[in-house]
Amino acid sequence: MNQKKFLVYLIVLISFLLEVFNNAYAQKIKVAIGLSLPPYVIKENNTGMELDIVRKSLKVMGYEIKTRYVVLKNVPLIYRTNKVDCAMTVNENLDVNGFFSDEVIIYQNYAITLAESPLIIKSISDLKNKKIIAFQNANKYLGDEFANVVEKNDDYFEAKNQLNQVKLLQKKRYDIAISDINIFKYFKKQIPKLVFDVKFHAIFPPNPYKVVFHEKKIRDKFNEGLKYLRKTGEYEYIINSYIKD
């Protein structure tokens, strides 16, 4: 083995040993998470853009997370019982006490049309009498104005599987899809053969989410790790890995 190859081998070995050492001595953090909502949380392989950001923000500060998946509405309950150290996909509107992190991620619903569509959508009222495919229970989550607009619309449908939103919009079965931007892009990426352009109409308010911790020290460390991910570009890389072609 020549000297150059030996140095490369040594560097790889040292990196591996450091990783093993760090994992062995990293403080374990239990986090409560709602069940799967791809691409934010994917329970099946314990990943997702939001979960990866939380995991790596803590990892760079010497912590290792252990995930506990529960029904979304039970996340505050599990957190209050102190069976976990923190809970994610929360904000100050949730009735829990603790130390909230900086903003981790934003969920943002849009009215989505094909790029070729002549529709002009500047407000929720512009959705009246349109053929709309939304996500399940959208008429409950998106406010009274939206619910009133779609209440008597026979061409309004809520898809249980959001992959169908992508397919049916592309096929022009519906004029508009109502979806979170990252969810729509994620499912669009799952069908690479469907190449089509869309327009995103911002008629709904953004929903920023955080992580809440029982201990201020861990919250502060998490914020440091989150800032590091943003500074180095790792944050954007994680997001793009789930939604970019």
N, C-alpha and C positions, 0 to 999 in steps of 0.2 A: 504494500500500500504506500503510495507516494505521500509526501508531506501535505499537499493540498487536500487530497481526499481524506487524510487523517484528521485535518482540522475541521472539515465539514462534518465528518462523522462525530467528532468530539462536541461540536456545537449542538448538533441534533440530540446527542445523548444528554448533554447538560440541560437542554431545554425540556427534554422528556422527564428527567429527574426532578427538575424544579416544579414541573406541572404536577407530578405525583406527590411531591412534598407539600405543595400548596393545597392540593385537594385533601390530603391527609390531615392537615392542621387548620384548614379553613373552618371558621365558626359556622355552624349550621343555622340557617334561618328558615322557619316554617312560614309559608305564604298561602293564604286562602285565595282561591281562584274560582270564578264562575265556570260552568261547563263550556265546552267548545264554542267558539265564535270565530271561525277562520276568516281572515288570516291573523287576527289578533291573538287568539288562543286556539291551539289545536291539541286537544287532550290526547288523541291517539298516539302521537309521538312526542308529547310533552314539549312542544315548540310553539311558535307563533310570534309575530313581530313584536307585540306588546310584551309577551312573556320573555322573549329573548333580550329585549332592552332592560327589563327588570333584572334578569339573571346576570347579564354582563355588567350592569352598573354596580351590582353588589360584588361580583367576582373580582373586579379590578381593585376592590377595596378589601379583599381577603375574606369574603363571605361566600358560602355555598347555599343555594336555596333547596328546600324540600317542598314540593308542591302538594297541596291538598285541594282536590277538586270537589266543589259542592254546587248545588243548584244556586244560581245567581242571587236569588232573593235571600238565601241563607248565609251569604258571605258576611254581612254585618253580625249575624247571630254567632257564628263561629269565632269571629274576631273578638266579640265582647266576652266570650267565655275564657279568653286567654289561652286557647288551645293552639293558637298560631301567633307568630311574632308580628305579622303584618298582613294586610289584605290589599289586593289590587283591583283596578278598574273602579275606583271610588273618587269622590270629591267631597267638599265641605257640606254639600246638601244632604249627604247621608248622615243619619243619626248615630254617629260613633265618636268616641273621644280618643284622641291620640295626636300624633305629630304627622301632619300631611307633608308629603314630598313636594318638590317642584313638579310642574306639569310633565307627565310622562308621554302622553299621546293625546291626539284629538280625534274623536269620532265625528265625522261630518257627512250628514245626509245631503243628497242632491237630487234634483230632477234631472234625469239623463235622457237625452235624445240622440238619434243618429245625427252625425255631422251634416248630412244632406237635408235634414228636416227644416222646413221653413218656420216652424213654431218659435214664437218669441215668448219666453217664460221669465218674468221678472218678479213674480209674486205668487203666493199660493193660489190666489184667486184665478190666475191664468190657467190653472189645472182643470177648471170647470168644463165638464162634458168631453174630456179627452179620454182616450183609451189608455188606461194606466195599469201597470203591473208593479206592485209594491212588495215589500217584505212582510212577513207574517206579523199581525197586530200593529201594523203601521198606523192604522186609524186610531189606535190608543196611545201610541208613543209620540206622535208628531203634532199633538195639540188639537184644540177644539176647532180652529179654523180649517185645518186640513180635514178633520173628521166631517165637518159640515159640508165641505166641498165634494167629498166622495160618497157621502151617505146615500144619495139616490142615483148614483151613477152605475148603470147596469154594465158598463164597460170597465169597471174597476175590479181588480183581482189581486189577492195577496198570495204570493207563492211561498210554499213551505220550504222548497229547495231554491236557494237564490241563484243557483246555476241556470235555472229556467228563465230567470229575468234576462240574462245575457242572451240566451238562445232565442227567446221570443221577441226581444227587441230587435235583434239582428234580422229576424225573419219578417219584421214589420207587422207582427200580430198586434203589437201595442205601439202607441205613439211615444210613451214616456215610461221609463223605469224609475222607481223611487228606491234609492239604495245609498248606503254609505259608500264613499268613493273608493276606499281601499278594499272593501268587500267586493264591489263590482269589478275592480281591476284584477283582483285575485282570481275570481271565477272566470273572467275573460281570458286570463293567462292559461287556465286549465284546458282551453280549447284552442290551441295554436292555429288550427286550420281556419278558424273564424277570424278573418282579418277585416276589421271595419273600424271606422273612426266615430267617436261620439263627442257630444258637447255636455259639459257639466254646468247646470244652472243652480247657483247658490241662493236658494230661497228659504233654507232652514238654518237656524243658528248652530254654531259649532258646539260640541260637547267635550270639553277638556277633562281628562282623567288623571288621577294621581295614585300614589300608594300611601296608605296610612300605617304608621308604626306605633308600637307601644313605647319604644325607647327613642328618646331624642338623639342619642349618640348614633344609633344605627341609621336613623333618618338622615342625619347630617352626612354620614359617610356615603349613603346612597346618593344624595344630591351631588356630592363630589364626583362619584363614579359616573353619574348621568352627564354632568358637565364635561367630563373627560371624553365620553362617547361622542358627544356633539362636536367637541373641539377637534377630535381626530378624524371625524368623518364616519366612524363606525356606526353611529346612530342612523345616518342616511343610508349606509350600506345595508343595514338590517332591514329597513323599510323596503328598499328597492328589491331586495332578494326575494320578496314575496309577491311583488306586483309588477315588476318590470319584465319585459320579454327577454 
